[in-house]
Amino acid sequence: MFSIHVPVTTGGSISFAESIERVPDNLELLHGIAAVARLKNDIETAETRYRQILKIAPDDRVAYFNLGYLHSEKGGIDRGGKR
């Protein structure tokens, strides 16, 4: 996993990996990790985090949209909806 640091209230910073260990069900953090992973072309991490979001919040439209986008980027579905 990539290393990005987020500020914490104590004045220091911790990595995304450390953050997710502390609060594994934080949807905002999961969305942030997934978005950064997508920007860094780390498709596996992005997909894993979006799926994790959907386990916590099954109606999360942003996670569904982004999973679909990742899938289409990989060439999973053509315009006719066929694989």
Backbone as a printed PyTorch tensor [residue, N CA C, xyz], in Angstrom:
tensor([[[  0.8360,  -1.1710,   0.0000],
         [  0.0000,   0.0000,   0.0000],
         [  0.8810,   1.2340,   0.0000]],

        [[  0.4170,   2.2860,  -0.6010],
         [  1.1370,   3.5430,  -0.6820],
         [  1.1800,   4.2290,   0.6760]],

        [[  2.0240,   5.2190,   0.8070],
         [  2.1720,   5.9010,   2.0900],
         [  1.7720,   7.3580,   1.9590]],

        [[  0.6610,   7.7040,   2.5560],
         [  0.1980,   9.0840,   2.6280],
         [ -0.1070,   9.3520,   4.0840]],

        [[  0.2410,  10.5180,   4.5410],
         [  0.0170,  10.8320,   5.9460],
         [ -1.1320,  11.8140,   6.0940]],

        [[ -1.9440,  11.5910,   7.1140],
         [ -3.0630,  12.4750,   7.4140],
         [ -2.8300,  13.1020,   8.7830]],

        [[ -3.1660,  14.3890,   8.9160],
         [ -2.9660,  15.0370,  10.2130],
         [ -3.9030,  14.4640,  11.2700]],

        [[ -3.4480,  14.4500,  12.4900],
         [ -4.2820,  14.0220,  13.6100],
         [ -4.3220,  15.1550,  14.6270]],

        [[ -5.2910,  15.1000,  15.5080],
         [ -5.4920,  16.2040,  16.4490],
         [ -4.3360,  16.4030,  17.4120]],

        [[ -3.4570,  15.4360,  17.5500],
         [ -2.3280,  15.5690,  18.4760],
         [ -1.1890,  16.3850,  17.8800]],

        [[ -1.3470,  16.8450,  16.6370],
         [ -0.3220,  17.6580,  16.0210],
         [  0.6030,  16.8840,  15.1050]],

        [[  0.5790,  15.5720,  15.1620],
         [  1.4180,  14.7540,  14.2930],
         [  0.6470,  14.3090,  13.0710]],

        [[  1.1030,  13.2350,  12.4980],
         [  0.3720,  12.6530,  11.3790],
         [  0.5670,  11.1450,  11.4250]],

        [[ -0.3760,  10.4470,  10.8020],
         [ -0.2910,   8.9950,  10.7020],
         [ -0.5920,   8.6110,   9.2610]],

        [[ -0.1580,   7.4500,   8.8520],
         [ -0.4050,   7.0110,   7.4820],
         [ -1.8500,   6.5230,   7.3520]],

        [[ -2.3000,   6.4310,   6.0970],
         [ -3.6270,   5.8730,   5.8470],
         [ -3.7250,   4.4710,   6.4470]],

        [[ -2.6600,   3.6930,   6.3000],
         [ -2.6770,   2.3230,   6.8230],
         [ -2.8860,   2.3230,   8.3290]],

        [[ -2.2060,   3.2220,   9.0380],
         [ -2.3890,   3.3130,  10.4860],
         [ -3.7980,   3.8070,  10.8300]],

        [[ -4.2930,   4.7370,  10.0460],
         [ -5.6390,   5.2760,  10.2810],
         [ -6.6930,   4.1960,  10.1580]],

        [[ -6.5930,   3.3940,   9.1160],
         [ -7.6050,   2.3660,   8.8790],
         [ -7.5300,   1.2790,   9.9350]],

        [[ -6.3490,   1.0710,  10.5230],
         [ -6.2430,   0.1230,  11.6320],
         [ -6.9850,   0.6520,  12.8610]],

        [[ -6.9270,   1.9480,  13.0630],
         [ -7.5780,   2.5590,  14.2270],
         [ -9.0890,   2.6370,  14.0770]],

        [[ -9.5480,   2.9560,  12.8830],
         [-10.9880,   3.1050,  12.6340],
         [-11.3540,   2.4120,  11.3130]],

        [[-11.4160,   1.0830,  11.3230],
         [-11.6070,   0.3290,  10.0820],
         [-12.9510,   0.5260,   9.3970]],

        [[-13.9430,   1.0340,  10.1030],
         [-15.2700,   1.2200,   9.5040],
         [-15.5770,   2.6820,   9.1830]],

        [[-14.5690,   3.5300,   9.1330],
         [-14.7780,   4.9450,   8.8410],
         [-14.9470,   5.1190,   7.3320]],

        [[-16.1670,   5.4200,   6.9200],
         [-16.4730,   5.5020,   5.4920],
         [-15.7030,   6.6110,   4.7880]],

        [[-15.5530,   7.7610,   5.4310],
         [-14.8210,   8.8610,   4.7990],
         [-13.3720,   8.4670,   4.5560]],

        [[-12.7720,   7.8320,   5.5240],
         [-11.3950,   7.3790,   5.3810],
         [-11.2760,   6.3320,   4.2770]],

        [[-12.1970,   5.3780,   4.2460],
         [-12.1840,   4.3480,   3.2080],
         [-12.3480,   4.9540,   1.8170]],

        [[-13.2490,   5.9200,   1.6990],
         [-13.4240,   6.5930,   0.4050],
         [-12.1500,   7.3270,   0.0180]],

        [[-11.5110,   7.9690,   0.9860],
         [-10.2650,   8.6810,   0.7060],
         [ -9.1680,   7.7480,   0.2300]],

        [[ -9.0210,   6.6290,   0.9210],
         [ -8.0000,   5.6490,   0.5330],
         [ -8.2890,   5.1210,  -0.8730]],

        [[ -9.5450,   4.7980,  -1.1310],
         [ -9.9150,   4.2680,  -2.4500],
         [ -9.6560,   5.2960,  -3.5460]],

        [[ -9.9980,   6.5400,  -3.2850],
         [ -9.8080,   7.5890,  -4.2920],
         [ -8.3240,   7.8070,  -4.5870]],

        [[ -7.5130,   7.8630,  -3.5580],
         [ -6.0750,   8.0420,  -3.7640],
         [ -5.4940,   6.8310,  -4.4890]],

        [[ -5.9400,   5.6520,  -4.1300],
         [ -5.4640,   4.4380,  -4.8030],
         [ -5.7910,   4.4940,  -6.2890]],

        [[ -7.0090,   4.9500,  -6.6010],
         [ -7.3990,   5.0540,  -8.0030],
         [ -6.5150,   6.0470,  -8.7440]],

        [[ -6.2260,   7.1790,  -8.1150],
         [ -5.3610,   8.1800,  -8.7380],
         [ -3.9480,   7.6500,  -8.9670]],

        [[ -3.5060,   6.7600,  -8.0810],
         [ -2.1720,   6.1800,  -8.2020],
         [ -2.1940,   4.9090,  -9.0540]],

        [[ -3.3420,   4.6320,  -9.6660],
         [ -3.5260,   3.4570, -10.5200],
         [ -3.3290,   2.1480,  -9.7560]],

        [[ -3.6260,   2.1670,  -8.4680],
         [ -3.5930,   0.9540,  -7.6390],
         [ -5.0170,   0.4110,  -7.5990]],

        [[ -5.3960,  -0.2140,  -8.6920],
         [ -6.7680,  -0.6810,  -8.8910],
         [ -7.1660,  -1.7020,  -7.8360]],

        [[ -6.2700,  -2.5860,  -7.4850],
         [ -6.5850,  -3.6290,  -6.5030],
         [ -6.9740,  -3.0270,  -5.1510]],

        [[ -6.2070,  -2.0540,  -4.6730],
         [ -6.5270,  -1.4120,  -3.3960],
         [ -7.8340,  -0.6480,  -3.4980]],

        [[ -8.0210,   0.0870,  -4.5790],
         [ -9.2540,   0.8550,  -4.7530],
         [-10.4700,  -0.0700,  -4.7290]],

        [[-10.4030,  -1.1520,  -5.4860],
         [-11.5170,  -2.0980,  -5.5400],
         [-11.7710,  -2.7290,  -4.1720]],

        [[-10.7120,  -3.0960,  -3.4810],
         [-10.8540,  -3.6920,  -2.1470],
         [-11.5380,  -2.7280,  -1.1900]],

        [[-11.1400,  -1.4720,  -1.2080],
         [-11.7300,  -0.4910,  -0.2910],
         [-13.1730,  -0.1800,  -0.6620]],

        [[-13.4890,  -0.0880,  -1.9560],
         [-14.8900,   0.1480,  -2.3400],
         [-15.7710,  -1.0360,  -1.9250]],

        [[-15.2520,  -2.2340,  -2.0400],
         [-16.0260,  -3.4070,  -1.5980],
         [-16.1820,  -3.4110,  -0.0740]],

        [[-15.1490,  -2.9720,   0.6270],
         [-15.2350,  -2.8600,   2.0830],
         [-16.3130,  -1.8440,   2.4740]],

        [[-16.3750,  -0.7420,   1.7450],
         [-17.4070,   0.2740,   1.9910],
         [-18.7890,  -0.3380,   1.8220]],

        [[-18.9730,  -1.1230,   0.7680],
         [-20.2870,  -1.7130,   0.5000],
         [-20.6960,  -2.7490,   1.5390]],

        [[-19.7330,  -3.3700,   2.1960],
         [-20.0740,  -4.2800,   3.2940],
         [-20.6230,  -3.4930,   4.4840]],

        [[-20.0970,  -2.2990,   4.6920],
         [-20.5330,  -1.4510,   5.8060],
         [-21.8050,  -0.6960,   5.4490]],

        [[-21.8430,  -0.1740,   4.2260],
         [-22.9680,   0.6500,   3.7710],
         [-23.4140,   0.1540,   2.3980]],

        [[-24.2600,  -0.8750,   2.3670],
         [-24.6500,  -1.5120,   1.1050],
         [-25.3140,  -0.5820,   0.0810]],

        [[-25.8250,   0.5510,   0.5150],
         [-26.4840,   1.4790,  -0.4020],
         [-25.5900,   2.6460,  -0.8190]],

        [[-24.2990,   2.5550,  -0.5870],
         [-23.3770,   3.6440,  -0.9010],
         [-23.2290,   3.7690,  -2.4200]],

        [[-23.8870,   4.7710,  -2.9740],
         [-23.9100,   4.9410,  -4.4310],
         [-22.5570,   5.3230,  -5.0000]],

        [[-21.7790,   6.0700,  -4.2530],
         [-20.4570,   6.4770,  -4.7290],
         [-19.5570,   5.2540,  -4.8940]],

        [[-19.5990,   4.3550,  -3.9330],
         [-18.7880,   3.1310,  -4.0210],
         [-19.2330,   2.2890,  -5.2130]],

        [[-20.5430,   2.1460,  -5.4160],
         [-21.0420,   1.3890,  -6.5640],
         [-20.5940,   2.0250,  -7.8740]],

        [[-20.7280,   3.3430,  -7.9580],
         [-20.3330,   4.0520,  -9.1740],
         [-18.8580,   3.8230,  -9.4670]],

        [[-18.0250,   4.0030,  -8.4500],
         [-16.5920,   3.8780,  -8.6570],
         [-16.1610,   2.4470,  -8.9600]],

        [[-16.8160,   1.4690,  -8.3760],
         [-16.5350,   0.0690,  -8.7380],
         [-16.8780,  -0.1750, -10.2080]],

        [[-18.0040,   0.3640, -10.6390],
         [-18.3860,   0.2380, -12.0440],
         [-17.3890,   0.9230, -12.9640]],

        [[-16.9370,   2.0820, -12.5420],
         [-15.9490,   2.8230, -13.3240],
         [-14.6490,   2.0330, -13.4330]],

        [[-14.1830,   1.4860, -12.3070],
         [-12.9670,   0.6680, -12.3250],
         [-13.1380,  -0.5260, -13.2590]],

        [[-14.2990,  -1.1470, -13.1690],
         [-14.5580,  -2.3190, -13.9950],
         [-14.5520,  -1.9500, -15.4810]],

        [[-15.1670,  -0.8190, -15.8250],
         [-15.2020,  -0.4080, -17.2300],
         [-13.8120,  -0.0250, -17.7300]],

        [[-12.9890,   0.5530, -16.8510],
         [-11.6150,   0.8890, -17.2420],
         [-10.8080,  -0.3640, -17.5620]],

        [[-11.1290,  -1.4590, -16.8730],
         [-10.4440,  -2.7250, -17.1220],
         [-11.0160,  -3.4330, -18.3550]],

        [[-12.0430,  -2.8420, -18.9750],
         [-12.6270,  -3.4410, -20.1660],
         [-13.6170,  -4.5350, -19.8640]],

        [[-14.2740,  -4.4660, -18.6890],
         [-15.1800,  -5.5130, -18.2670],
         [-16.5130,  -5.5610, -18.9970]],

        [[-17.0020,  -4.4170, -19.4680],
         [-18.3130,  -4.3990, -20.0990],
         [-18.2460,  -3.4760, -21.3250]],

        [[-18.8060,  -3.9400, -22.4310],
         [-18.8560,  -3.0680, -23.6010],
         [-20.1390,  -2.2410, -23.5730]],

        [[-20.3650,  -1.4170, -24.5690],
         [-21.5280,  -0.5380, -24.5740],
         [-22.8450,  -1.2820, -24.6040]],

        [[-22.8410,  -2.5050, -25.0670],
         [-24.0610,  -3.2900, -25.1020],
         [-24.3330,  -4.0230, -23.7940]],

        [[-23.4880,  -3.8250, -22.8020],
         [-23.6810,  -4.4530, -21.5150],
         [-23.1600,  -5.8760, -21.4450]],

        [[-22.4220,  -6.2930, -22.4790],
         [-21.8920,  -7.6620, -22.5000],
         [-20.4500,  -7.6640, -22.0330]],

        [[-20.0620,  -8.7710, -21.4080],
         [-18.6720,  -8.9270, -20.9550],
         [-17.8090,  -9.4590, -22.0630]]])
